Amino acid sequence: MTTTINVDKRSVKQLLETGKNKKFVIPEYQRPYAWSDEPIQVLFDDLSEYTHNTNDDDESTYFLGTIVSYENENHEQEIIDGQQRITTLFLLLRAIYTKLEKSGSEADFLKSQIVPTIWKQNPTTGEVDFDKILITSRVMGDEGNQEFANILITGQSDEKSNSNYAKNYRLLQQLVDEYAAEQPLAFYSFISNILNRAILLPITADTQDTALTIFSTLNDRGLALSDADIFKAKIYNHLDQIGKKNFIERWQQLDEEASNAGESIQKLFYYYMFYLRAKENDRKTTTPGIRKYYAKNNFERLYSDDIMENLNTILNLWIVINNRNAVDNEKWSENREIKQILDALTSYPNEFWKYPVVIYYLHYHQNDTFEDEFLLFVKRLLAVLSARYIVTPTINAVKTGILNLNAEIIKSPQPKFDFSKVDEKELSDKIKNAHRNTVRMILKIIAYQHQADLLPEKWEIEHILPQKWQSSYFSTSTDSEVKELVEHIGNKIPFEKKLNIIASNGYFAKKKESYNKSKVEILLELSKNHNDWGLDEIRERDIRISDELVTLLNEWGLNQIDAQPEEVLTFMPDDKFSDYQTFIKMFKMEDSNESREKFLNM
């Protein structure tokens, strides 16, 4: 399908007047009006300076920026980008009109120029209908929507209101009054310049998707409009009035709690997409765009009655993982082993581990046996993913297996893991000189075999033998040999960030004092059991860590072969059965034991 985009430079007056035929709309999914006094002051000062530096014969213009919109099904100009700017322009022109109302007849012409930028007029008589404004804000849950309309209709704001609409309108009135008093000769030129020489670049797209794509490309001024904003509006518009009110409260709470957990509603929808794909047995390795996925069949997936409940449930998982908090009525969230495994998974080098964990939790968390089964599942998941990445540190090493696993989880709480077998010798060798992306994960797994609590949240990878050493300290080894061993897993250990700063790059004997203050058990054990640390100690610890990790991952199900759904029985008939049909006849007999015994004794 051909995409149509119309770009047409227009003055403020030319653009806003188009609202009489196609009203401007700030849609539900937009964020509330958020300009503070600083951008208001900057805009006003820029326009004032432009007026000061130009004259009537000057053909220069002042560029205000772009406005991205599309014509919706109601033949309205739905604003995708530029809502802050266009809202402020309406407020500014209303403040100016209010000021001109107090002037004499000399202001009539400028008033007549402003009228068609804010209100509808009778096409025959030109009479102004001050109740019919050319812009409407429908921002979801924003109580200021009506206040914005009232300001444009009446020219007054509630002095007690702290909304951005009211505060900015009062500021604009103050700035207009001061300018008119201080620059009375330039005031009318100032108004004319705003209407006719302040230029906007409206970009009109043929569809919402096109407009959003343009916006995402252009936007570099902060948080771009997210897909979640679109989903919010779709769900909101699908509800009745009571449902809308409840939804706003639930959405705002979810948004706040997600942010507190280091996530976002956008991410929750993304995780939920993988759950829905798994239920649909979608195993394709190509991940669809989130908006494209939910938009299918006119956004029907968003209208499920349990979508908000499921998003909240997914969030509970991340509250446990990211915030390390237990969740009410979720006994598993206090399970030390589960929390340690999940913490180790957070150091997996990409996000593929998240999708099966979310799917498993969302699908089975209400089962009575969930805690035990979830522990076994996440242990095996960590074993398979960590080993595969250690051996082959690329995304593609697990991508296909993860998409298959997602779908298998829906079938059974003991899902089939369809990953290629890992060579244990290769795994053992690569652990010793582990890829930098896997070191933190390996250290967590090993540390948790010696530690009851979670590791401190802020810790660094400590090089026991410092990365900067004196060559004379290892007179029998080459610099390249020492340099390689310093980066081996046997020379690395978790260490609290603050203590690590104090320990600096000192040698082992000097650092032991800091080590002894640590809450990392394997570091305390190391400090207790060694008086010195050199290349032999690194080599010996390489072997211990490698052996311990391989053994552990095997215990968790690394190369475990899953039983086939149905056992295939191979039967070779003897003299009693001339063919397989006779054998099958025996197993179809109702009284299995007695009847079969009689049959066999015939």
Protein Blocks (a to p, Z undefined) as FASTA:
>chain_A
ZZddddddddfklmmmmmmmmccdddfkbccdfbdfklmmmmmmmmmmmmmmpcfklcbd
cdebjcdddddfkopacdfbhplmmmmmmmmmmmmmmmmmmmcfklmmmmmmmmmmmbcc
dfklopacfklccbdcfbehiaklmmmmmmmmnopacfkbccfklmmmmmmmmmmmmmmm
mmmmlmmmmmmmmmmmmccdddddfbfklmmmmmmmmpcgbjaddfklmmmmmmmmmpcf
klmmmmmmmmmmmmmmmmmnopafklmmmmmmmmmmmmnopabfbdcdfklmmmgghhll
mmpfklmmmmmmmmmmmmmmmnopacehilklmmmklmmmmmmmmmpcbfklmmmmmmmm
mmmmmpmklmmmmmmmmmmmmmmmmmmmmmmgcfklmmmmmmmmmmmmmmpmcdcddddd
ddfklmmmmmmmgcfklmmmmmmmmmmmmcfbdcdfbdcdddfbafbdcfklmmmbcfkl
mmmmmmpmklgccddfklmmmnmmadfklmmmmmmmpcbfklmmmmmmpcbdcfklmmmm
mmmmmmmmmmmmmmnopmaccddfbacddddddfklmbfklmmmmmmpmblmlmmmmmmm
ZZ
